[in-house]
Every structure is written in C-alpha cells, then in structure tokens.
Amino acid sequence: MKRILTGDRPTGRLHLGHYVGSLRNRVRLQDEYECFLIIADLHTLTTKPNKTAELKENIHQLVLDYLSVGIDPKKCTIYVQSQIPEVTELAIILGNLVSTPRLERVPTLKDVMRDADIQIPSFGLLGYPVLQAADILMVRSHLVPVGKDQVSHIEVTRELAREFNRLYSEVFPIPEALVPEDLGTLPGTDGKAKMSKSAGNVINLSDSPEEVEKKVMSMYTDPTRIHPTDPGHVEGNPVFIYLDAFSGKSEEGKVKSLKEKYKQGQVGDIEVKKFLVQLLNNFLEPIRKRREEFEKRPELVEKILKEGTEKARKEAQKTLEEVKRAMKIDYFE
C-alpha cells in the first residue's frame, strides 16, 4: 500500500476552509492509503517563535478537530513533529544538498513573509521546505496531498530525494504531489479571497450555532446591491459560494431558486443568509456532537498522540539508520 504524509501547523482551531480544502479529502484517502498525519509544531516557529506556550493546547484542539470530522487513528498515524528528533537531523543532512538561491525561489516564501509582515526571512523560514522535505522523506511517503500553491515545496523534496539517491544510494522514493481535482477554497466571511485564521474571517468547525449565525449574518455579499429589490450578483458572492459548497442534492432546487431570485432582485440578503445558517448548522451538528464526545475523554486524545508519535518515531529511526549507512557515517554500527 502506498504511503501518504499530510498535516497542519497547530496555530488554532480548524475551520470550514480547512474542511473544503483538505479534511474531507483526507477522510477519503485514509481508506485508500497508509496515512501519516503530522502535527507540524516546529513549522510554527518560522512565523510565530514567541507563541510556543500556546502549542500544547492548540495541538489538543487540532486532534479534536481531526477526530470530529472522521479522521480515524486506526487508519491514520497522528503524531507530533517536535517529538521526532530524527527529523531535525535529517533536515540538517538534506540542507547541505540545496543552495540558498534555490530556496529563495520557492514562490510561497514571499507570500508567507508578506502575510506575517516579515521583512527578512529567518534561517528557519528560508529552510522551511527542507524541514518539510525531511518530514516527507522520513516516513518515505509516496504521495503528498497539497493545494496547487504547495506543489513548489514538493518539488524541492523531489530534488533533494533525487540528489541524495544520486550521491549515496537509493534510499528514498521520489514523492509526488497529490492535488485532487475537486480541491477548493472558501473565501473569508469578509469577502477576501481565502478564509484565514490570521485574518479572523473564519467559521470554525467547533463554532456554536449562535456563533455561526452571527458570522453568517455579517458576511460580505454583493457590494453593488443597495436594496433587496436591486438585481444582485451570484458569481463571486461568498454566501452563494458557501451554499454551493455545503448543499446536498436535497437542497439543490432551493439554492438554484435563490440564485435566480437574487439575480432578479426578488430576495434579500437576510433571507439567503438565514438559509445558509440553517445549512451550515445542519452540516456542523454531527461534527460538534463527535467533538463533544471526544472532549469528555482527554486521556484518549493523549493516547492517540502518544501511540502515533511512537509509531512515527520508529519509522524515523529506521530511515535515519539507512541514511547514515548509505552515507558511510554509521560509525558505531
């Protein structure tokens, strides 16, 4: 069975954008592949080195989010990156196989620096793709599910794996980026292109019905529409993007009707938003219930993390032993 590595930085609770962009796909993939799910806490240091006190709680909440949407720890190894010291050693080795100019050409570097208001990248931020490569190669992953914006990172991993194999021996499989065709993004509730925790324009998977209603009712819609009787735009309207993303077959007719009425100025934003509130709360209710059940069992969350991390570390130790053997630096073997 082919192996997959995917994961998240523990920077806060997961939201609907994460669900649409990756979580629903992971739930499907865990039945098709051997999955490793990394909680990449070391990667948070690249933009938030002063927020380490929040990591433990963020990791706990992240696992609750995973379990609530259907990630099964029996099918998916969930582990904490910082508890695998072998990955940092592998990153040091790989870091010597890539040039600084090559890392500076990674397209997302400038985006991260802009979003985090960083003028000059730290050594860690510049080397982010190298540590990511170590994560991927450590478990000898064959596939890495990513969005289109992350494909360039996976190309760095592929280059490093090929260079190591060329210099020493064929230790690593050459991983491939797995970009699902239906992988989508949700705009933020403020109308910005992407839902983002840092922008505060999110609807969390753990939000209460009241919180969902408050956020939806204040959502950005069509700025050209002043009155409910004005013809409105459906394309690019966040409310309708959400309706399309979360409506099932039973709601297709209702959504189609609302779109036509909106275009003709026959329905107001409030009515459309109220329907979206209902739709989202119906979608989130079973997720909330599962989360509540797991919240009552904090010891289970810790057990899942401990067992997953132990399994991942065994894989890391095997990989590093083979790496050192290939490099002829296994002095005491």
C-alpha positions as CSV (number, residue, x, y, z in Angstrom):
1,M,0.0,0.0,0.0
2,K,1.3,3.4,-0.9
3,R,2.1,5.9,1.9
4,I,0.8,9.4,2.3
5,L,2.1,12.3,4.5
6,T,-0.2,15.3,5.2
7,G,-0.8,17.6,8.2
8,D,-1.2,21.0,9.7
9,R,0.6,23.6,11.8
10,P,-1.1,23.8,15.2
11,T,-1.9,27.5,15.1
12,G,-5.6,27.4,16.1
13,R,-8.8,25.6,15.6
14,L,-9.7,24.3,12.1
15,H,-12.4,26.0,10.0
16,L,-14.7,25.3,7.1
17,G,-11.9,26.3,4.7
18,H,-9.7,23.5,6.0
19,Y,-12.6,21.1,5.6
20,V,-13.2,22.0,2.0
21,G,-9.6,22.3,1.1
22,S,-8.1,19.2,2.8
23,L,-10.0,17.5,5.6
24,R,-12.8,15.9,3.6
25,N,-10.2,14.6,1.2
26,R,-8.1,13.1,4.0
27,V,-11.1,11.2,5.3
28,R,-11.4,9.6,1.9
29,L,-7.7,9.0,1.5
30,Q,-7.3,7.2,4.8
31,D,-9.3,4.3,3.3
32,E,-7.1,4.1,0.2
33,Y,-3.5,4.7,1.6
34,E,-1.4,4.2,4.6
35,C,-1.6,7.7,6.1
36,F,0.7,9.7,8.4
37,L,-0.8,12.9,9.7
38,I,1.8,15.3,11.1
39,I,1.1,18.0,13.6
40,A,3.9,20.3,12.5
41,D,4.6,22.3,15.6
42,L,8.3,23.0,14.6
43,H,7.0,24.7,11.5
44,T,5.1,27.3,13.6
45,L,8.4,28.7,14.8
46,T,9.1,30.1,11.3
47,T,6.4,32.8,11.8
48,K,5.4,32.6,15.5
49,P,8.5,31.8,17.5
50,N,7.1,33.7,20.5
51,K,3.9,31.6,20.7
52,T,5.2,28.3,21.9
53,A,3.2,28.5,25.1
54,E,0.1,28.0,23.1
55,L,1.2,24.9,21.2
56,K,0.1,22.2,23.7
57,E,-3.5,23.5,23.8
58,N,-3.5,24.1,20.0
59,I,-2.3,20.5,19.4
60,H,-5.1,19.1,21.6
61,Q,-7.7,21.2,19.8
62,L,-6.3,20.2,16.4
63,V,-6.7,16.5,17.3
64,L,-10.2,17.1,18.4
65,D,-11.0,18.7,15.1
66,Y,-9.4,15.7,13.2
67,L,-11.5,13.2,15.2
68,S,-14.7,15.2,14.9
69,V,-14.6,15.2,11.1
70,G,-13.9,11.5,10.8
71,I,-10.1,11.0,10.8
72,D,-9.7,7.5,12.3
73,P,-6.5,7.0,14.3
74,K,-6.7,3.3,13.5
75,K,-6.2,4.2,9.8
76,C,-4.1,7.3,10.2
77,T,-1.0,7.8,12.3
78,I,-1.3,11.1,14.0
79,Y,2.0,12.4,15.5
80,V,3.7,15.4,16.9
81,Q,6.7,16.6,14.8
82,S,8.8,18.0,17.6
83,Q,8.8,14.7,19.4
84,I,10.7,13.1,16.5
85,P,14.3,14.3,16.9
86,E,15.4,12.3,13.9
87,V,13.6,14.6,11.6
88,T,15.7,17.6,12.5
89,E,18.9,15.5,12.0
90,L,17.7,14.5,8.6
91,A,16.9,18.1,7.8
92,I,20.5,19.1,8.5
93,I,21.7,16.5,6.2
94,L,19.3,17.5,3.4
95,G,20.1,21.2,4.0
96,N,23.6,20.5,2.6
97,L,22.2,19.3,-0.7
98,V,20.4,22.5,-1.7
99,S,21.5,26.1,-2.3
100,T,20.2,29.2,-0.7
101,P,19.2,30.8,-4.1
102,R,17.1,27.6,-4.8
103,L,15.2,28.1,-1.6
104,E,14.7,31.8,-2.3
105,R,13.0,30.9,-5.5
106,V,10.2,29.0,-3.7
107,P,7.2,31.0,-4.7
108,T,5.3,30.8,-1.4
109,L,8.2,32.3,0.6
110,K,7.3,35.9,-0.4
111,D,3.6,35.2,0.4
112,V,4.4,33.9,3.8
113,M,6.7,36.9,4.5
114,R,4.0,39.3,3.4
115,D,1.2,37.7,5.4
116,A,3.4,37.5,8.5
117,D,4.9,41.0,8.0
118,I,8.4,39.7,7.9
119,Q,11.0,41.8,6.1
120,I,13.9,39.4,6.2
121,P,13.4,35.7,6.4
122,S,15.0,33.8,9.3
123,F,17.2,30.8,8.6
124,G,14.3,28.6,9.7
125,L,11.8,30.2,7.4
126,L,14.1,30.1,4.4
127,G,14.8,26.4,5.2
128,Y,11.1,25.6,5.7
129,P,11.0,23.5,2.5
130,V,14.0,21.5,3.7
131,L,12.4,20.6,7.1
132,Q,9.2,19.8,5.1
133,A,11.2,17.5,2.9
134,A,12.6,15.8,6.0
135,D,9.1,15.2,7.2
136,I,8.1,13.7,3.9
137,L,11.2,11.6,3.4
138,M,11.4,10.5,7.0
139,V,8.3,8.3,6.6
140,R,9.2,7.6,2.9
141,S,6.0,8.9,1.7
142,H,5.0,8.2,-1.9
143,L,2.3,10.9,-2.1
144,V,1.8,14.3,-0.5
145,P,-1.8,15.8,-0.8
146,V,-1.4,19.5,-1.3
147,G,-3.0,22.5,-2.8
148,K,-1.6,24.0,-6.0
149,D,0.3,26.6,-4.1
150,Q,2.3,24.0,-2.3
151,V,3.4,22.0,-5.3
152,S,6.7,24.0,-5.5
153,H,7.6,22.8,-2.0
154,I,7.1,19.2,-3.0
155,E,9.4,19.8,-6.0
156,V,12.1,20.8,-3.5
157,T,11.6,17.5,-1.7
158,R,11.8,15.6,-5.0
159,E,15.0,17.3,-5.9
160,L,16.5,16.5,-2.5
161,A,15.5,12.9,-2.7
162,R,17.0,12.5,-6.2
163,E,20.2,14.2,-5.1
164,F,20.6,12.1,-2.0
165,N,19.9,8.9,-4.0
166,R,22.5,10.0,-6.7
167,L,25.2,10.8,-4.2
168,Y,24.8,7.8,-1.9
169,S,22.3,5.1,-2.7
170,E,18.6,4.6,-3.5
171,V,17.2,5.3,0.0
172,F,14.2,7.5,-0.8
173,P,11.2,7.0,-3.0
174,I,10.6,10.1,-5.1
175,P,7.3,11.5,-3.7
176,E,4.6,13.0,-5.9
177,A,2.3,15.9,-5.1
178,L,-1.3,14.7,-5.0
179,V,-3.6,17.6,-6.0
180,P,-7.2,16.5,-6.1
181,E,-9.2,18.0,-8.9
182,D,-12.0,19.0,-6.6
183,L,-9.8,20.6,-4.0
184,G,-11.4,24.0,-3.5
185,T,-11.0,27.1,-1.3
186,L,-13.6,29.1,0.5
187,P,-13.5,32.9,0.6
188,G,-13.4,34.5,4.0
189,T,-16.6,35.9,5.6
190,D,-15.2,39.3,4.8
191,G,-15.1,38.6,1.1
192,K,-11.3,38.2,1.0
193,A,-10.0,35.5,-1.4
194,K,-9.2,33.0,1.3
195,M,-10.5,32.0,4.7
196,S,-7.6,32.5,7.1
197,K,-7.2,32.2,10.9
198,S,-4.8,35.2,10.9
199,A,-7.4,37.4,9.1
200,G,-10.1,36.4,11.5
201,N,-12.6,35.8,8.7
202,V,-13.3,32.1,9.5
203,I,-16.2,29.9,10.6
204,N,-14.6,27.2,12.8
205,L,-15.7,23.6,12.8
206,S,-16.2,23.9,16.6
207,D,-18.3,27.1,16.4
208,S,-21.7,27.0,18.2
209,P,-24.9,27.5,16.3
210,E,-25.1,31.1,17.7
211,E,-21.5,31.9,16.6
212,V,-22.3,30.5,13.1
213,E,-25.4,32.6,12.8
214,K,-23.6,35.8,14.0
215,K,-20.7,35.3,11.5
216,V,-23.0,34.4,8.5
217,M,-25.4,37.3,9.1
218,S,-22.4,39.7,9.0
219,M,-21.0,38.1,5.8
220,Y,-19.8,40.2,2.9
221,T,-22.2,39.7,-0.1
222,D,-22.6,41.9,-3.2
223,P,-21.3,45.5,-2.6
224,T,-23.2,46.8,-5.6
225,R,-26.5,45.8,-4.2
226,I,-28.1,48.6,-2.0
227,H,-31.7,47.4,-1.7
228,P,-33.2,43.8,-1.7
229,T,-35.0,44.7,-4.9
230,D,-31.8,45.5,-6.7
231,P,-30.6,42.8,-9.1
232,G,-27.6,41.0,-7.4
233,H,-24.5,39.2,-8.5
234,V,-24.2,35.5,-7.6
235,E,-20.8,34.8,-9.1
236,G,-18.1,35.6,-6.6
237,N,-20.6,36.2,-3.8
238,P,-19.3,34.4,-0.7
239,V,-22.8,33.5,0.5
240,F,-23.6,31.6,-2.7
241,I,-20.1,30.1,-2.8
242,Y,-20.8,28.6,0.7
243,L,-24.3,27.5,-0.4
244,D,-22.7,25.6,-3.4
245,A,-20.0,24.0,-1.2
246,F,-22.3,22.7,1.6
247,S,-25.7,22.0,-0.1
248,G,-26.6,18.4,-1.0
249,K,-28.9,17.0,-3.6
250,S,-32.0,17.8,-1.4
251,E,-31.1,21.5,-1.3
252,E,-30.1,21.9,-5.0
253,G,-33.5,23.1,-6.0
254,K,-33.7,25.7,-3.2
255,V,-30.2,27.0,-3.9
256,K,-31.0,27.3,-7.7
257,S,-34.2,29.2,-6.9
258,L,-32.4,31.6,-4.5
259,K,-29.8,32.3,-7.2
260,E,-32.4,33.2,-9.8
261,K,-34.4,35.4,-7.3
262,Y,-31.2,37.1,-6.2
263,K,-30.3,38.0,-9.8
264,Q,-33.7,39.4,-10.3
265,G,-33.9,41.4,-7.1
266,Q,-36.7,39.2,-5.7
267,V,-35.0,38.0,-2.5
268,G,-32.9,39.9,0.1
269,D,-29.5,39.1,1.6
270,I,-31.1,38.3,5.0
271,E,-33.3,35.5,3.7
272,V,-30.4,34.0,1.8
273,K,-28.1,34.2,4.8
274,K,-30.7,32.6,7.1
275,F,-30.9,29.6,4.7
276,L,-27.1,29.4,4.8
277,V,-27.1,29.5,8.6
278,Q,-29.5,26.5,8.6
279,L,-27.4,24.7,6.0
280,L,-24.1,25.1,7.9
281,N,-25.6,24.2,11.3
282,N,-27.1,21.1,9.8
283,F,-23.7,20.2,8.4
284,L,-21.8,21.1,11.6
285,E,-24.1,19.4,14.1
286,P,-22.8,15.9,13.8
287,I,-19.2,17.3,13.9
288,R,-20.0,19.2,17.1
289,K,-21.5,16.1,18.7
290,R,-18.5,13.9,17.9
291,R,-16.2,16.6,19.2
292,E,-18.2,16.8,22.5
293,E,-17.8,13.1,23.0
294,F,-14.0,13.2,22.5
295,E,-13.8,16.3,24.7
296,K,-15.1,14.2,27.6
297,R,-12.1,11.8,27.1
298,P,-8.9,13.9,27.1
299,E,-6.9,10.8,28.0
300,L,-7.9,9.2,24.7
301,V,-6.6,12.2,22.8
302,E,-3.3,11.9,24.6
303,K,-3.2,8.2,24.0
304,I,-3.8,8.7,20.2
305,L,-0.9,11.2,20.1
306,K,1.5,9.1,22.1
307,E,0.9,5.9,20.2
308,G,1.0,7.8,16.8
309,T,4.2,9.5,17.7
310,E,5.9,6.3,18.9
311,K,5.0,4.6,15.6
312,A,6.2,7.6,13.6
313,R,9.5,7.7,15.5
314,K,10.2,4.0,14.8
315,E,9.8,4.8,11.1
316,A,12.2,7.8,11.5
317,Q,14.8,5.8,13.3
318,K,14.8,3.1,10.6
319,T,15.1,5.8,7.9
320,L,17.9,7.7,9.6
321,E,19.8,4.4,10.2
322,E,19.6,3.7,6.4
323,V,20.6,7.3,5.6
324,K,23.7,7.1,7.7
325,R,24.6,3.6,6.4
326,A,24.3,4.9,2.8
327,M,26.5,7.9,3.7
328,K,29.1,5.7,5.5
329,I,28.7,7.7,8.7
330,D,27.2,4.9,10.8
331,Y,30.5,4.7,12.8
332,F,29.4,2.6,15.7
333,E,27.3,0.0,13.8
